[in-house]
Amino acid sequence: MFQTSLYSGDKVKDYELLIKQLTALVDGETDTIANLSNASALLNQFLDQTNWVGFYLWKDDELVLGPFQGLPACIRIAYGKGVCGTAVKERKTQRIEDVNQFPGHIACDSASKSEIVVPIIKNGEILGVLDIDSPVLNRFDETDQIYLEKFVEELKKHL
């Protein structure tokens, strides 16, 4: 079962531990909402300098707010709109250094300065996105992107 662990400060090793913790958390559970809820809580506990961590789920050709940690958020996001909708449209991770420079950015929280959105695609179908906001410019780097994509790969085995 899941055990609280102290992180080492080595970003790669810590992300690898995070993914192991995710696997332990969701192993044997088939409920999507339960797994996404625990995944958002785990990420929120792990990541520093973030102000929103959560999921939007693809329903009826739009993204709908799912489990998250943070302030209240936009409930619906149209295909191709904002960072989340763009991740769905392009089917690739969006790592945005400065959200104010992103055309069409949807400001759910004016404190957010940077964002990373990882699409969740299973068997060619969009399930939703992992969305993480930070009040710090350029918060997310290539290592974050690689390991958050691995996190989503592990998570979608349980969705």
C-alpha positions as CSV (number, residue, x, y, z in Angstrom):
1,M,0.0,0.0,0.0
2,F,1.0,3.6,-0.3
3,Q,3.5,4.9,2.2
4,T,4.6,8.5,2.7
5,S,8.2,8.9,1.6
6,L,10.7,11.7,1.9
7,Y,11.9,12.9,-1.4
8,S,15.7,13.1,-2.0
9,G,16.0,16.3,-3.9
10,D,17.2,14.5,-7.0
11,K,14.5,15.4,-9.4
12,V,14.7,12.2,-11.6
13,K,14.9,9.8,-8.6
14,D,12.0,11.7,-7.0
15,Y,9.9,11.4,-10.1
16,E,10.6,7.7,-10.3
17,L,9.5,7.3,-6.7
18,L,6.4,9.3,-7.4
19,I,5.4,6.9,-10.3
20,K,6.0,3.9,-8.0
21,Q,3.7,5.6,-5.4
22,L,1.1,6.2,-8.1
23,T,1.2,2.5,-9.1
24,A,0.8,1.4,-5.5
25,L,-2.1,3.9,-5.0
26,V,-4.2,2.8,-8.0
27,D,-3.2,-0.9,-8.2
28,G,-6.4,-3.0,-8.3
29,E,-8.8,0.1,-8.4
30,T,-10.9,0.5,-11.5
31,D,-12.9,3.6,-10.6
32,T,-11.7,6.5,-12.8
33,I,-12.8,9.3,-10.4
34,A,-11.1,7.6,-7.4
35,N,-7.9,7.1,-9.3
36,L,-7.8,10.6,-10.7
37,S,-8.6,12.0,-7.2
38,N,-5.7,10.2,-5.6
39,A,-3.4,11.1,-8.6
40,S,-4.1,14.8,-8.2
41,A,-3.6,14.7,-4.5
42,L,-0.3,12.8,-4.9
43,L,1.0,15.3,-7.5
44,N,-0.1,18.2,-5.4
45,Q,1.9,16.8,-2.4
46,F,4.9,16.1,-4.6
47,L,5.2,19.2,-6.7
48,D,6.4,22.6,-5.3
49,Q,5.6,26.0,-6.7
50,T,2.2,24.9,-8.1
51,N,-1.2,26.4,-7.4
52,W,-3.5,24.0,-9.3
53,V,-3.1,20.3,-10.1
54,G,-5.9,18.3,-11.7
55,F,-7.7,16.7,-14.5
56,Y,-10.2,17.7,-17.2
57,L,-12.2,14.8,-18.8
58,W,-13.3,14.7,-22.4
59,K,-17.1,14.5,-22.6
60,D,-19.4,15.4,-25.5
61,D,-16.6,17.1,-27.5
62,E,-15.3,19.3,-24.7
63,L,-13.2,19.2,-21.6
64,V,-15.1,19.0,-18.3
65,L,-13.6,19.7,-14.9
66,G,-12.6,16.5,-13.0
67,P,-10.7,15.8,-9.8
68,F,-8.3,18.5,-8.8
69,Q,-6.4,20.2,-5.9
70,G,-6.5,24.0,-5.8
71,L,-8.9,26.9,-6.1
72,P,-12.2,26.5,-8.0
73,A,-11.6,26.3,-11.7
74,C,-13.3,26.7,-15.1
75,I,-15.8,24.0,-15.6
76,R,-15.8,23.5,-19.3
77,I,-13.1,24.1,-21.9
78,A,-13.9,23.9,-25.7
79,Y,-11.8,21.9,-28.1
80,G,-8.8,23.9,-29.2
81,K,-9.3,26.7,-26.7
82,G,-6.7,27.6,-24.1
83,V,-3.7,25.5,-23.2
84,C,-5.9,22.5,-22.3
85,G,-8.0,22.6,-25.4
86,T,-4.8,23.0,-27.5
87,A,-3.3,19.9,-25.9
88,V,-6.3,17.9,-27.0
89,K,-6.4,19.4,-30.5
90,E,-2.6,18.9,-31.1
91,R,-2.6,15.6,-29.1
92,K,0.7,16.6,-27.4
93,T,2.0,18.1,-24.2
94,Q,1.9,21.9,-23.9
95,R,4.6,23.4,-21.7
96,I,4.0,27.1,-21.4
97,E,6.7,29.3,-19.8
98,D,4.4,32.4,-19.6
99,V,0.7,31.8,-19.9
100,N,0.1,35.5,-20.6
101,Q,2.0,35.1,-23.9
102,F,-0.2,32.1,-24.9
103,P,-2.8,33.2,-27.5
104,G,-6.3,32.5,-26.1
105,H,-5.1,31.5,-22.6
106,I,-8.1,31.0,-20.3
107,A,-7.3,32.6,-16.9
108,C,-9.1,30.6,-14.3
109,D,-6.7,31.8,-11.6
110,S,-4.9,35.1,-12.3
111,A,-2.0,34.0,-10.1
112,S,-1.0,31.3,-12.6
113,K,2.1,32.3,-14.6
114,S,3.2,29.0,-16.2
115,E,1.4,25.8,-17.1
116,I,1.9,22.2,-18.3
117,V,-0.8,20.1,-19.8
118,V,-0.4,16.5,-20.7
119,P,-3.1,14.9,-22.9
120,I,-4.4,11.5,-21.7
121,I,-4.9,9.3,-24.8
122,K,-5.7,5.6,-24.6
123,N,-6.2,3.4,-27.6
124,G,-6.2,6.5,-29.8
125,E,-9.1,8.1,-27.9
126,I,-8.8,11.3,-25.8
127,L,-9.8,10.7,-22.2
128,G,-8.8,14.1,-20.9
129,V,-5.8,16.1,-19.8
130,L,-3.6,16.5,-16.7
131,D,-3.3,20.2,-16.1
132,I,-0.8,21.8,-13.7
133,D,-0.5,25.6,-13.1
134,S,2.2,27.5,-11.3
135,P,2.5,31.0,-10.0
136,V,6.1,31.0,-11.1
137,L,7.2,31.9,-14.7
138,N,8.9,29.0,-16.5
139,R,8.3,26.6,-13.6
140,F,8.2,23.4,-15.8
141,D,11.3,22.1,-17.6
142,E,12.0,19.1,-19.9
143,T,12.5,16.7,-16.9
144,D,9.0,17.7,-15.6
145,Q,7.5,17.1,-19.0
146,I,9.2,13.7,-19.5
147,Y,8.2,12.4,-16.0
148,L,4.7,13.9,-16.1
149,E,4.1,12.1,-19.4
150,K,5.4,8.9,-17.8
151,F,3.0,9.6,-14.8
152,V,0.1,9.8,-17.2
153,E,1.2,6.6,-19.0
154,E,1.1,4.8,-15.7
155,L,-2.2,6.3,-14.7
156,K,-4.0,5.5,-17.9
157,K,-3.3,1.8,-17.4
158,H,-5.8,2.2,-14.5
159,L,-8.5,4.3,-16.3
